[in-house]
Amino acid sequence: NPSTRLQEFDVSLKFPGAPDMTYGWSKLVGEYLAQFVDNVYIFRPFSGYAWDQDITYPFPMYIKRAVERQDPFDVWGTGIQTRDFIHMKDVVSAVLTAVREGIKGPVNLGTGRATSFINLAKIVCERVGYVPQIKTNPDKPVGCPYRVANVNEMLKFYTPKISLEEGIKEAVAREPFLYISIRPLPVLTPFVEVLDVYVTPAGKEDVKAKTAVLSGTNLPNLDLA
């Protein structure tokens, strides 16, 4: 069923099916290799976002288009492709909570809320205060048509705190010029870019593009406000 929320056991390392190009294969390979390493925590974040996300991602690009009051408002694909948007503060908090409690996963990190790209555009534009024509582009890439998490396992130890509307409000309220020109990557607090998280308590902190290594015995007290 294309509109079914994904559960952790839907991913089989023995029968991987057809992952989403090299991006999906890299995740499967990471989880496969994790079987042979002690003390590995596996998390599966869905569509993480934040106000300082790189402009090449849909969320900040939509904020940019809305701040510029673009009309028509451009949406790639049919616009009905659907994602589960979770704020990166919630991703980080969920990871830290799980590691502290010894929950090794795999665990989906999401909100369970299905939001199409057309609806995302409407929510963003409503926040800015205008109603543009939404122009879809079916010839543009769309990726997976429906990717929404079943979050029952996550809710056993963590509940997301930031709604999509609150995340959009935060992004719009931040300095809009960041979205209007090519900007340098921000200086990130450790763990802010925990997007594809394979966490090992290796006694060191190392934030890379999509991997975080956390110390399981001496986790920092991060200000996530």
N, C-alpha and C positions, 0 to 999 in steps of 0.2 A: 504494500500500500504506500504510494508516494507521499501521503500526508501523515504517516505514522511517526510519532516521536521516537527517536533513536534511543535504544537501551544499550547498556554496556555490553551485554552478551551478543548484540547484533554483529559485533566485530569478531571474526574467527581467524586466529592466526594459522590454523590448519587449512581452512578453506577461505582465503582472503577475498574471493570474488573479483570485482573490478574496481580497485581504488581509483580515486580522482587523479589521474596522471601521476607525475613524479611526486607531487605534493602529498597525495594520499599514500603512495608507496613509502615515502620517507617516514611517515608516522608508523606504518605497519612494521617496517624494518626496525625502528627504534623500540617498539614494544616487544618485538621478537627477541632482540638482543638483550632486553631488560630481564628476560627470564634467566639469564646466565650471570647476573650481577646481584650481589647481596644488597639488601636495604634500598631498593628502588621504589619510588612512588610514581605512579602513572596517573596523569589527569588528562582529560579530553575537553579542553575549552572549546566552546562554540564560537560565535562571532563576537570576540572581545573588541571593545572600543573605548575611547576616552577623548577628551578635548584636544590632547596633544598628539593624537595618532598621526602617522605619516599621511600626507595628502593623497597618496595613491590608493588609499582604502576608501570604500564607499561612504562610510559615516562622515569623515571630515570633508570629503568632496561635496556631499549633500549640504553640510553646514556652509561651506564656501558658496555654493550656488544660491542658497537661501539668503545669506548675508548680502550677496551681490544683487539679490532680487532678480535673478535670471528668469526670463519669461519668453519662450517656454522653458520649463524645467526638464532637463534631460535625464532620462532613466534608461540605463542599458537593459537590453533584453525586452521581454514582454512586460516586465514589472511585477509579475505574479510570483517570481521566484522568491522563496521565503527563507528567512534566517531567524536565529535565536540570538538576540543581541544581549550581551552581558557586559556591564561596566568593568574595566580592568581593576578597579579597586576591589570589586567583589571577587574577581578571579584571584587576586593576590591574597585577600583575606581567607578565601576558601582553601587555598593551597597551604597557607601557614597553619590554619586550624587543623587541617587533615594531617600534616606532618607532625604537629605537636601531639595529636591524638593517636598517631601510629596507624592511620588509615592509608593503606598502600594502593588501593584502587585495583583496576582502573575505575575512575569516577568521571562521569560527565559533569562539566561545569557550564551551566546555562541558567536560564530563568524558566524555560518551558513555555515561553510566550512566542507565538508564531507571528512574525511581522513581515509582510511582503515589502518589496522595495517601493512600490507605489504608495503603500501606507506610510513607510518611513518618510518619503518625500512630503506627503501631506502633513505629517506630524511636525516635521522640521519647518515647513512653510507657515503652518499655523502659529508656531512659536514666534517666528519672525514677524508675522502679521500681514501676510499677503496671500493671494490665491492665484497662482500662475496656472497656465495650461501645462499639464504634464505630458511630455512627449516621450513615448517609448521608442526604443531602437532594437527591433527583433534581430537585426543582423549582428549585434554586438554580443560578446561572450556573456553567458549567464551563470556558468558553473552548475553546481548541483541544484535541481529545481526546488528541493525542500530539505532543509537541514535544521531540525529543531530537537532539543534534548528532552529525554525523559529524565527528570532530575530527582527522582525518588531517593536514590542513593546519596546524593549530595545533601538533600534536606535532612538526612539523619544527623548531620553534624554542622551544617551551615545553611543559612537562608540569605539570599541576596538582599541587599539593603537599598540599592539605587535603581529606580525604575527607568525605563527608556526615556520617558518624558523629563525626568530630573536630569538625566545625562545630557539630553539635548539642550535643556535650559542652561546647564553649566557651560556647554560648548559655545552656545550663542553669546553668553555673557562674557566669555573670555575675549581677549583682545582680537577683534575681527581681522586686523591686518595680517595675522598669522595665516589666515586662510586665503588671502588674496594674492600673495606672491610666493615664490619658491622660498622656503624658510629652512634654516639649518635644523638638524635634529636637536631636540631639547636635551638638556642634561637630565638623565633619568635617575630617580631613586632606585636603589637595588630592587629587583623583582618586578618593576613596572612592565617590562616587556615579556612577562611570562605568558606566552601564547601557546606554544606546544611544550608542555611541561613534563620533563622527565627529571624528577627530583631525587637526588642521591645525597644522603647525609655524609658528605665527604669531608666535612670540616673546613670548607672554604666557600666564599661567595663569588660567583662569576656570572654576570649577566651578559648573554650573547644574544644573537638575533632572536632565537626562539627557544632558548634552553636556559634553565636556571638550575644552579647547583646550590642547595641549601644545607646548612649545618643542622642536623637533627637534634643536637644537644645544646646549641647556643644560638637560637634564632633571635634576630634583632627585634627590638620594639619599634615597628615602623609607624609613623604618623600617616594614616590613610585618610584623614579628613580632608 
